[in-house]
Amino acid sequence: MVSRFIGLITTAMLALCAPALADTTDTAKGEAESTPTASKFDVSGMKPLEEGVYYRDIKVGDGAEVSTATTTRAHYIGTLNNGKVFENSRIRALPTPLDFKLGTGQVVKGLEIGVQGMKKGGVRFIHIPFEQAYGKAGRPPTIPPSSDINFEIEIVDVL
């Protein structure tokens, strides 16, 4: 009985993981693994900011505005262009929002650019080119080299 249950769980796990495993190129033939790039991400319908950063407001906040004089408290979900989540402030051992101050280098430059003008209660989708994220090196193993990244960010408070 137990072995049948384990077999069913294994089958279900393989079915769930199969799409992720099929998401790479055939490295046996000497091809490089694919990495997300700006050319693969559709920014139509998004507003451009400086240095290749784009955004789309999901919900416009009505509270205090984020600025270099304030500390921003935010929940976020970070994804690669293929949709793979690399970080989620709500799903970790201690799900707490991130506190950061603009202009101090506490977050990647593209995120600092992307949250400017947001207000408490606002939710925004931000696309960040690799040059304004983790650069050519990436942040292996979570973020491959030269990877653009995306954030859905909610401003919880402006302190």
ABEGO torsion letter per residue (X at the ends): XAAAAAAAAAAAAAAAAAAAAAABBBAAAGBBBBBBBAAABBABGBBBBBGGBBBBBABBBABBBBBAABBBBBBBBBBBAAGBBABBAABBABBBBBBBBBGAGABBAAAAAAABGBBBGBBBBBBBBAAABAEAAEBOAABBBGBBBBBBBBBABBX
